[in-house]
């Protein structure tokens, strides 16, 4: 068994083969994803892989990030593994333990307050091994939607969603795709306003979305009205397998009768279907037992509610709890 901790050590053809064969594959564990994150000025990407003989058995790709000014960044520095590790269906317990241990021991990761995997597939058969490696399982909801055809999509929509989509398109809203930096800027302005006033969670800077334009697997889908972007979605896909709703927004208060956020989500479902992806992933629907308006919004598209959870390892428990309290204070609106 061999551990690889540098991107240059990994054969990208072996990486692609594992991505095609793994039962828990996601775009977020692809070579393309690594190169995207590594090319962002505000993130630090890493990759760890385990090899048996000449076969790649598992790979973990993620990034390190902090938010805001010096104090907030120090109290929010974290390691994020979107999608969860990329695993062969027959990876052994010893191989998985070795890989997770190697991730934890990376010098940059050890400086982070916590490590979190945001699972987009079912990792239940490996849960015990994660827990042995110091990762706590944290329940978290998501929605998966069948996108084998537009008929399948429309059959799942609630009557309210069907009516809103029909009305929005009838009254002049159109669906499109950003092809210029100016259109991405319009989308980002709407998204940043949403995160600042309602979501109140960290949002990547403009650079993130501008560089998405160059990704073969990504699109910035737009909802347009009278020559302006009024909503949209940062959409990504794992070729012919899954489409992902990465970020979505709409000027719903200004254009109440056009339902831009609903049209943006519908555009993502349509894009997944047109690309031959049989499934659409809403990428999160909150915690069980906690009221969450976004979950209610997503539920009306008729997807299947799944609970694949997250794995959380605390490198610095005291700082983690202090950071949560401090960030809540820092994020409160000032009068």
BALO-182719 format. One line per 8 residues: number of its first residue (from 1); their letters; for each residue x negated, y negated, z of C-alpha. Coordinates in nm, 4 decimals, padded with zeros to 6 digits, always signed. Example, Ala and Ser with C-alpha at 12.3 -4.5 7.8 and 13.67 -1.06 7.14 Angstrom:
BEGIN
1) as) -01.2300/+00.4500/+00.7800  -01.3670/+00.1060/+00.7140
This chain:
BEGIN
1) xxxxxxxx) +00.0000/+00.0000/+00.0000  -00.1318/-00.3432/-00.1007  -00.0085/-00.6881/-00.0026  -00.0389/-00.9778/-00.2458  -00.0134/-01.3330/-00.1112  -00.1130/-01.5397/-00.4156  +00.0937/-01.6077/-00.7266  -00.2085/-01.5402/-00.9481
9) xxxxxxxx) -00.2355/-01.1837/-00.8094  +00.1109/-01.0797/-00.9263  +00.1717/-00.9333/-01.2710  +00.4705/-01.1298/-01.4026  +00.5827/-00.8375/-01.6217  +00.6068/-00.6212/-01.3076  +00.7945/-00.9067/-01.1393  +01.0425/-00.9209/-01.4287
17) xxxxxxxx) +01.0882/-00.5427/-01.4187  +01.1705/-00.5505/-01.0454  +01.4109/-00.8395/-01.1044  +01.6013/-00.6314/-01.3610  +01.6115/-00.3169/-01.1443  +01.6675/-00.4529/-00.7924  +02.0187/-00.4148/-00.6442  +01.9710/-00.7467/-00.4604
25) xxxxxxxx) +01.8264/-00.9515/-00.7453  +01.8992/-01.3230/-00.7721  +01.7595/-01.6009/-00.9874  +01.6109/-01.7507/-00.6727  +01.3571/-01.4662/-00.6501  +01.2441/-01.4977/-01.0129  +00.9131/-01.6140/-01.1562  +01.1019/-01.9062/-01.3119
33) xxxxxxxx) +01.2312/-02.0081/-00.9683  +00.8811/-01.9938/-00.8172  +00.7386/-02.2170/-01.0915  +01.0282/-02.4622/-01.0493  +00.9869/-02.4965/-00.6721  +00.6082/-02.5069/-00.6953  +00.6285/-02.7955/-00.9427  +00.8303/-03.0177/-00.7075
41) xxxxxxxx) +00.6321/-03.2856/-00.5254  +00.8251/-03.2491/-00.1986  +00.8143/-02.8686/-00.1633  +00.5481/-02.6054/-00.1069  +00.6291/-02.2687/-00.2656  +00.4877/-01.9323/-00.1575  +00.5146/-01.5715/-00.2667  +00.4309/-01.2412/-00.0950
49) xxxxxxxx) +00.4585/-00.9026/-00.2658  +00.4040/-00.5407/-00.1664  +00.2640/-00.2892/-00.4158  +00.2424/+00.0895/-00.3877  -00.0032/+00.2321/-00.6370  +00.0726/+00.0200/-00.9424  +00.4405/-00.0320/-00.8658  +00.5824/-00.3561/-00.7281
57) xxxxxxxx) +00.8165/-00.2505/-00.4449  +00.9214/-00.5839/-00.2993  +00.8653/-00.9560/-00.3323  +00.9547/-01.2547/-00.1179  +00.9506/-01.5999/-00.2704  +01.0464/-01.9142/-00.0824  +00.9513/-02.2694/-00.0043  +00.8560/-02.4900/+00.2892
65) xxxxxxxx) +01.0345/-02.8194/+00.3394  +01.1037/-03.0986/+00.5854  +01.3437/-03.3927/+00.5594  +01.3393/-03.7639/+00.6233  +01.0767/-03.9693/+00.8047  +00.7861/-03.8476/+01.0140  +00.9843/-03.7499/+01.3252  +01.2739/-03.5896/+01.1415
73) xxxxxxxx) +01.0400/-03.4063/+00.9040  +00.8439/-03.2639/+01.1942  +01.1622/-03.1438/+01.3618  +01.3083/-02.9955/+01.0424  +01.0078/-02.8246/+00.8827  +01.1365/-02.4857/+00.7771  +01.0814/-02.1895/+00.5481  +01.3759/-02.1103/+00.3210
81) xxxxxxxx) +01.4147/-01.7868/+00.1219  +01.7187/-01.8406/-00.1007  +01.8920/-01.5207/-00.2057  +01.6906/-01.2997/+00.0288  +01.3819/-01.0955/-00.0649  +01.3682/-00.9094/-00.3957  +01.3610/-00.5373/-00.3063  +01.3341/-00.2117/-00.4962
89) xxxxxxxx) +01.6248/+00.0183/-00.4176  +01.3765/+00.2706/-00.2764  +01.1447/+00.0379/-00.0865  +01.0314/+00.2137/+00.2332  +01.0730/+00.0801/+00.5833  +00.6940/+00.0527/+00.6192  +00.6653/-00.1471/+00.2970  +00.9410/-00.3893/+00.3973
97) xxxxxxxx) +00.7934/-00.4361/+00.7454  +00.4506/-00.5062/+00.5942  +00.5922/-00.7667/+00.3564  +00.8033/-00.9455/+00.6185  +00.5099/-00.9468/+00.8604  +00.2845/-01.0937/+00.5915  +00.5387/-01.3711/+00.5269  +00.5488/-01.4563/+00.8959
105) xxxxxxxx) +00.1678/-01.4655/+00.9132  +00.1124/-01.7066/+00.6257  -00.0642/-02.0090/+00.7837  +00.1777/-02.2618/+00.6350  +00.4821/-02.0568/+00.7380  +00.3529/-02.0209/+01.0942  +00.3608/-02.4007/+01.1235  +00.7328/-02.4068/+01.0443
113) xxxxxxxx) +00.9951/-02.4099/+01.3148  +01.1948/-02.1289/+01.1590  +01.2306/-01.8916/+00.8632  +01.5719/-01.8361/+00.7088  +01.6843/-01.6013/+00.4337  +02.0121/-01.7069/+00.2705  +02.1404/-01.3759/+00.1435  +02.3396/-01.3702/-00.1797
121) xxxxxxxx) +02.3730/-00.9898/-00.1894  +02.4358/-00.7080/+00.0562  +02.1294/-00.6384/+00.2750  +02.3160/-00.4297/+00.5339  +02.1102/-00.1144/+00.4720  +01.7917/-00.3089/+00.5591  +01.9360/-00.5064/+00.8498  +01.7756/-00.2881/+01.1183
129) xxxxxxxx) +01.4308/-00.3346/+00.9633  +01.4720/-00.7114/+00.9505  +01.5717/-00.7095/+01.3166  +01.2679/-00.4990/+01.4073  +01.0572/-00.7724/+01.2433  +01.2108/-01.0411/+01.4622  +01.4835/-01.1635/+01.2280  +01.8258/-01.2200/+01.3846
137) xxxxxxxx) +02.1296/-01.1533/+01.1675  +02.3557/-01.4591/+01.1460  +02.7024/-01.4090/+00.9884  +02.7793/-01.6359/+00.6944  +03.0548/-01.6317/+00.4333  +03.0406/-01.6632/+00.0575  +03.2718/-01.6174/-00.2409  +03.2061/-01.4009/-00.5468
145) xxxxxxxx) +03.4283/-01.4483/-00.8517  +03.4796/-01.2130/-01.1466  +03.3896/-01.3918/-01.4725  +03.4084/-01.1080/-01.7248  +03.6486/-01.3200/-01.9314  +03.8439/-01.6450/-01.9150  +04.1588/-01.4355/-01.8761  +04.0098/-01.2778/-01.5638
153) xxxxxxxx) +03.9151/-01.6206/-01.4275  +04.2545/-01.7782/-01.4932  +04.4395/-01.4831/-01.3436  +04.2673/-01.5458/-01.0084  +04.3352/-01.9182/-00.9855  +04.6017/-02.0366/-00.7441  +04.9042/-02.2066/-00.8965  +04.7804/-02.5364/-00.7522
161) xxxxxxxx) +04.4367/-02.4971/-00.9142  +04.5912/-02.4069/-01.2504  +04.8136/-02.7130/-01.2404  +04.5318/-02.9499/-01.1400  +04.2981/-02.8215/-01.4119  +04.5719/-02.8494/-01.6728  +04.6611/-03.2032/-01.5659  +04.2996/-03.3232/-01.5478
169) xxxxxxxx) +04.2183/-03.1999/-01.8991  +04.5515/-03.3201/-02.0388  +04.5006/-03.6704/-01.9032  +04.1607/-03.7271/-02.0616  +03.8881/-03.5613/-01.8538  +03.6439/-03.3552/-02.0599  +03.3819/-03.0937/-01.9715  +03.0261/-03.1288/-02.0962
177) xxxxxxxx) +02.6587/-03.0849/-02.0201  +02.3985/-03.3469/-01.9306  +02.1253/-03.3764/-02.1931  +01.9632/-03.7038/-02.0849  +01.8053/-03.8401/-01.7718  +02.0713/-04.1118/-01.7585  +02.3494/-03.8531/-01.7368  +02.1622/-03.6691/-01.4613
185) xxxxxxxx) +02.1281/-04.0012/-01.2775  +02.5060/-04.0532/-01.2944  +02.5625/-03.7026/-01.1584  +02.3043/-03.7541/-00.8845  +02.4630/-04.0826/-00.7770  +02.7962/-03.9071/-00.7179  +02.6292/-03.6137/-00.5418  +02.4147/-03.8292/-00.3131
193) xxxxxxxx) +02.7166/-04.0384/-00.2154  +02.9038/-03.7189/-00.1241  +02.6149/-03.5877/+00.0873  +02.5595/-03.9223/+00.2567  +02.9188/-03.9819/+00.3622  +03.0843/-03.6400/+00.3866  +02.8512/-03.3412/+00.3763  +02.5825/-03.5079/+00.5906
201) xxxxxxxx) +02.3226/-03.2444/+00.5091  +01.9819/-03.2779/+00.3387  +01.9919/-03.3262/-00.0383  +01.6860/-03.2858/-00.2633  +01.5629/-03.6085/-00.4246  +01.6423/-03.7099/-00.7832  +01.3258/-03.5333/-00.9085  +01.4832/-03.1949/-00.8313
209) xxxxxxxx) +01.7749/-03.2473/-01.0684  +01.5745/-03.4233/-01.3385  +01.3370/-03.1268/-01.3570  +01.6306/-02.8857/-01.3768  +01.6874/-03.0136/-01.7317  +01.3706/-02.8323/-01.8426  +01.4738/-02.4970/-01.6931  +01.5919/-02.2394/-01.9498
217) xxxxxxxx) +01.8347/-02.0903/-01.6957  +01.9819/-02.4175/-01.5670  +02.2419/-02.6704/-01.6753  +02.3820/-02.9879/-01.5259  +02.7495/-02.9470/-01.6154  +02.9489/-03.2693/-01.6251  +03.3078/-03.3863/-01.5978  +03.3488/-03.6967/-01.8123
225) xxxxxxxx) +03.6114/-03.9684/-01.8438  +03.6062/-04.2762/-02.0671  +03.2344/-04.2466/-02.1332  +03.1266/-04.1906/-01.7720  +03.0326/-03.8919/-01.5598  +03.2876/-03.8534/-01.2790  +03.1795/-03.5121/-01.1487  +02.9596/-03.2165/-01.2190
233) xxxxxxxx) +02.7674/-02.9104/-01.1117  +02.4045/-02.8049/-01.0943  +02.4479/-02.4585/-01.2459  +02.1886/-02.1807/-01.2673  +02.2114/-01.8212/-01.3834  +02.0390/-01.4870/-01.3696  +02.0709/-01.3851/-01.7326  +02.3842/-01.1806/-01.8043
241) xxxxxxxx) +02.4284/-01.0996/-01.4336  +02.5274/-01.3944/-01.2132  +02.6079/-01.7643/-01.2478  +02.5486/-01.9851/-00.9419  +02.7141/-02.3024/-00.8149  +02.4055/-02.4705/-00.6715  +02.5482/-02.8204/-00.6151  +02.8888/-02.9574/-00.7110
249) xxxxxxxx) +03.0569/-03.2960/-00.6725  +03.3317/-03.5231/-00.8023  +03.4696/-03.8736/-00.7608  +03.7911/-03.7317/-00.6192  +03.9060/-04.0426/-00.4350  +03.8635/-04.2741/-00.7341  +04.0073/-04.0289/-00.9875  +04.2620/-03.8477/-00.7739
257) xxxxxxxx) +04.4855/-03.7397/-01.0617  +04.1964/-03.5970/-01.2681  +04.0625/-03.3614/-00.9961  +03.6931/-03.3889/-01.0990  +03.5530/-03.1516/-00.8322  +03.7995/-02.8803/-00.9339  +03.7159/-02.9315/-01.3005  +03.3420/-02.9150/-01.2212
265) xxxxxxxx) +03.3853/-02.5773/-01.0495  +03.6044/-02.4552/-01.3347  +03.3291/-02.5606/-01.5774  +03.0841/-02.3406/-01.3851  +03.3160/-02.0404/-01.4012  +03.3649/-02.1001/-01.7726  +02.9900/-02.1303/-01.8298  +02.9238/-01.7998/-01.6503
273) xxxxxxxx) +03.1858/-01.6245/-01.8614  +03.0571/-01.7725/-02.1881  +02.7015/-01.6657/-02.0995  +02.8045/-01.3047/-02.0397  +02.7667/-01.3157/-01.6613  +03.0269/-01.0862/-01.5001  +03.0036/-01.2667/-01.1645  +02.9985/-01.6206/-01.0295
281) xxxxxxxx) +02.8422/-01.6970/-00.6913  +02.9725/-01.9950/-00.4925  +02.6562/-01.9946/-00.2737  +02.8095/-02.0301/+00.0674  +03.1405/-02.0764/+00.2467  +03.0435/-02.1472/+00.6057  +03.0373/-01.9511/+00.9283  +03.3094/-01.7095/+01.0428
289) xxxxxxxx) +03.5311/-01.8569/+01.3117  +03.4374/-02.2154/+01.2243  +03.6819/-02.4324/+01.0302  +03.5276/-02.5405/+00.7006  +03.7111/-02.7463/+00.4388  +03.4750/-02.6376/+00.1611  +03.5768/-02.2748/+00.2225  +03.9413/-02.3674/+00.1772
297) xxxxxxxx) +03.8574/-02.5492/-00.1472  +03.6641/-02.2526/-00.2873  +03.9237/-01.9979/-00.1766  +04.1846/-02.1409/-00.4146  +03.9753/-02.0270/-00.7126  +04.0624/-01.6697/-00.6145  +03.7193/-01.5192/-00.5541  +03.6379/-01.2375/-00.3135
305) xxxxxxxx) +03.5341/-01.3500/+00.0339  +03.2102/-01.1694/+00.1274  +02.9938/-01.1843/+00.4381  +02.6303/-01.1122/+00.3529  +02.4957/-01.3417/+00.6216  +02.1494/-01.4775/+00.6822  +01.8369/-01.3602/+00.8616  +01.6784/-01.6104/+01.0988
313) xxxxxxxx) +01.3385/-01.5950/+01.2659  +01.2392/-01.8665/+01.5128  +00.8690/-01.9473/+01.5142  +00.9190/-02.2237/+01.7688  +01.2461/-02.1709/+01.9620  +01.2100/-02.4811/+02.1812  +01.1429/-02.7075/+01.8849  +01.4283/-02.5421/+01.6936
321) xxxxxxxx) +01.6802/-02.6330/+01.9645  +01.5255/-02.9763/+02.0165  +01.5279/-03.0360/+01.6413  +01.8953/-02.9449/+01.6070  +01.9865/-03.1909/+01.8827  +01.7622/-03.4664/+01.7450  +01.8835/-03.4290/+01.3866  +02.2458/-03.4478/+01.5030
329) xxxxxxx) +02.1633/-03.7804/+01.6690  +01.9647/-03.9109/+01.3703  +02.2431/-03.8187/+01.1288  +02.5218/-03.9924/+01.3207  +02.6436/-04.2995/+01.1350  +02.5237/-04.6306/+01.2814  +02.7752/-04.9045/+01.3481
